[in-house]
């Protein structure tokens, strides 16, 4: 009795794999993904990583697919963090500079006096009180109607950006139901503890016809009283 053993034949790849090499696209994607300071590089890192995955799938001699996938994950996380930081910068710094007293005036126009006061980096002893806020807002509405918007007047903007320890002061155009008024506004960029403040220090609505409106109220300077002099002896 003859027993024949058949040895299974393994499939032969029509394209045998030669020496492997790391994909340059995968290396590039990892390097770009680690450059966190610029969103352009992280986006480029994601796109390069995607190309590296495609290349390694088509060419079996290329390695580095997992490197490219890791680079893509890092790029997505870094880009999301950068977007969050940019949005925070826009809301915290850019909007207050471009709109000035707009947020405070909306609160005041809606009758929320305490919220209006909270937009000012001035203590009650310096005039930031409920009574002074109510008087200011009532006079504003009586003269100009309901508040609508405020925008930085470009020619008044400083040529260089102020540092964190400086105040930002510029002219704004304020829109009311009864017309447009020019106002000067000063913002506190940093509080005494070094944190970002971006709160108002003063708001002065220029009105040549009826007189300027200021908040907090400017202190009334005491009139100089002449000192009597002794009569000259003859």
C-alpha positions in Angstrom: 0.0 0.0 0.0 1.5 3.2 -1.1 0.8 6.4 0.8 1.4 9.7 -0.9 1.8 12.9 1.0 0.8 16.1 -0.7 2.6 19.2 0.6 0.3 22.2 0.3 1.7 24.9 -1.9 1.8 28.4 -0.4 0.6 31.2 -2.7 3.4 32.9 -4.5 3.1 36.7 -4.5 3.3 38.0 -8.0 5.1 41.0 -6.6 7.7 39.8 -4.0 8.6 42.3 -1.3 12.0 43.7 -1.5 14.0 45.6 1.0 11.7 47.8 3.1 12.2 51.5 3.8 10.4 54.0 6.0 8.0 56.3 4.1 9.4 59.8 3.9 5.8 61.1 4.0 5.3 59.4 7.3 8.4 61.0 8.8 7.5 64.4 7.4 4.0 64.1 8.9 5.3 63.3 12.3 7.7 66.2 12.2 5.0 68.6 11.1 2.5 67.4 13.7 5.0 68.2 16.5 5.3 71.9 15.5 2.4 73.2 17.7 3.1 76.9 17.2 1.4 77.1 13.8 -1.9 75.6 12.7 -0.7 75.5 9.2 2.0 72.9 10.1 -0.4 70.7 12.0 -2.9 70.7 9.2 -0.1 69.9 6.8 1.0 67.1 9.1 -2.5 65.6 8.9 -2.6 65.7 5.1 0.9 64.3 4.8 0.1 61.5 7.2 -3.0 60.7 5.1 -0.8 60.4 2.0 1.7 58.3 3.9 -1.1 55.8 4.8 -2.2 55.6 1.2 1.4 55.1 0.0 2.1 52.3 2.5 -1.1 50.5 1.6 -0.1 50.6 -2.1 3.5 49.8 -1.8 4.4 46.9 0.6 8.0 47.9 0.7 7.1 51.1 2.5 6.8 51.1 6.3 5.7 53.8 8.7 1.9 53.5 8.5 1.5 53.6 12.3 3.9 56.5 12.5 1.6 58.4 10.0 -1.5 57.4 12.0 0.0 58.7 15.2 1.0 61.9 13.4 -2.5 62.4 12.2 -3.9 61.9 15.7 -1.4 64.5 17.1 -2.2 66.9 14.3 -6.0 66.7 15.0 -5.5 67.3 18.7 -3.0 70.1 18.2 -5.2 71.8 15.6 -8.2 71.6 18.0 -6.2 73.1 20.8 -5.0 75.9 18.5 -8.5 76.7 17.4 -9.7 76.9 21.0 -6.8 79.3 21.9 -7.6 81.5 18.8 -11.3 81.6 19.8 -10.4 82.5 23.3 -8.1 85.2 22.2 -10.8 86.6 19.9 -13.5 86.6 22.6 -11.2 87.8 25.4 -9.0 90.4 23.7 -10.1 91.2 20.2 -13.9 91.7 20.7 -13.5 94.1 23.7 -11.0 96.2 21.8 -13.2 96.4 18.7 -16.5 97.0 20.4 -15.4 98.9 23.5 -18.4 99.8 25.7 -20.9 97.7 23.7 -21.3 94.8 26.2 -21.6 97.2 29.1 -24.2 99.4 27.4 -26.3 96.4 26.3 -26.5 95.3 30.0 -27.3 98.8 31.1 -29.9 99.3 28.4 -31.7 96.2 29.6 -31.8 97.5 33.1 -29.2 95.2 34.6 -27.3 97.8 36.5 -25.0 95.5 38.5 -24.0 93.7 35.3 -23.3 97.1 33.8 -21.1 98.0 36.7 -19.2 94.8 36.5 -17.8 95.8 33.1 -15.9 98.6 34.8 -12.6 98.1 36.6 -13.5 100.9 39.0 -14.5 100.7 42.6 -17.6 102.2 44.1 -15.4 104.7 46.0 -14.4 106.1 42.6 -18.0 106.6 41.4 -19.0 103.1 40.2 -22.2 102.9 42.2 -25.8 101.8 41.5 -27.0 105.4 41.8 -24.4 106.8 39.4 -25.0 104.0 36.9 -28.8 104.6 36.9 -28.3 108.3 36.5 -25.9 107.9 33.6 -28.0 105.3 31.7 -31.2 107.2 32.2 -29.6 110.4 30.8 -28.2 108.5 27.9 -31.5 107.0 27.0 -33.3 110.3 27.4 -30.9 112.0 25.0 -30.2 109.4 22.4 -32.7 106.6 22.8 -32.0 102.9 23.0 -28.4 101.7 22.5 -27.7 99.7 19.4 -24.0 99.1 18.8 -20.5 100.4 19.2 -17.4 100.1 17.0 -13.8 101.2 17.2 -13.1 104.3 15.1 -10.1 103.2 13.0 -8.3 106.5 12.8 -8.2 106.7 16.6 -6.6 103.3 17.1 -3.0 103.5 18.3 -0.3 102.6 15.7 1.2 100.0 18.0 -0.5 97.4 20.2 -0.3 98.3 24.0 1.5 96.0 26.3 -0.2 94.1 29.1 0.7 96.7 31.6 -0.8 99.6 29.7 -4.3 100.8 29.2 -6.0 101.0 25.8 -7.8 104.2 25.0 -9.5 105.1 21.7 -12.5 106.7 20.2 -15.7 104.7 19.4 -18.8 105.4 17.3 -21.9 104.5 19.3 -25.1 103.9 17.5 -28.4 104.8 19.2 -32.0 104.8 18.1 -31.9 108.6 17.7 -28.5 108.9 16.1 -24.7 108.3 16.3 -22.4 109.7 19.0 -18.6 109.6 19.4 -17.3 108.4 22.6 -13.9 107.9 24.2 -13.3 104.7 26.0 -10.3 103.4 28.2 -9.9 99.7 28.8 -7.7 98.1 31.5 -5.8 95.3 29.7 -4.3 93.7 32.9 -5.5 93.9 36.5 -3.1 94.7 39.3 -2.5 90.9 39.9 -1.3 90.5 36.3 -4.3 88.7 35.0 -6.2 89.6 31.8 -8.8 92.2 32.6 -10.2 93.9 29.5 -12.6 95.9 31.5 -13.6 99.5 31.1 -11.9 102.2 33.1 -13.9 105.1 31.8 -16.5 106.0 29.2 -17.1 109.5 28.0 -19.8 110.3 25.4 -18.9 113.5 23.6 -21.8 115.8 23.3 -20.9 119.4 22.3 -24.6 120.5 22.4 -25.8 119.1 25.8 -22.5 118.4 27.5 -20.4 115.2 27.8 -21.7 112.2 29.7 -19.2 110.3 31.8 -19.1 107.1 33.7 -17.9 106.8 36.3 -18.7 110.4 37.0 -15.6 112.6 36.9 -14.8 114.2 40.3 -15.7 117.8 40.6 -12.6 119.8 41.3 -12.9 122.2 44.1 -12.8 125.8 43.1 -9.7 127.6 44.2 -10.5 130.0 47.0 -8.3 133.1 47.1 -6.3 133.4 50.3 -6.9 136.8 51.9 -3.9 138.9 52.3 -3.2 141.3 55.1 -3.6 144.9 54.0 -0.3 146.7 53.3 0.8 149.0 56.0 1.4 152.5 54.9 
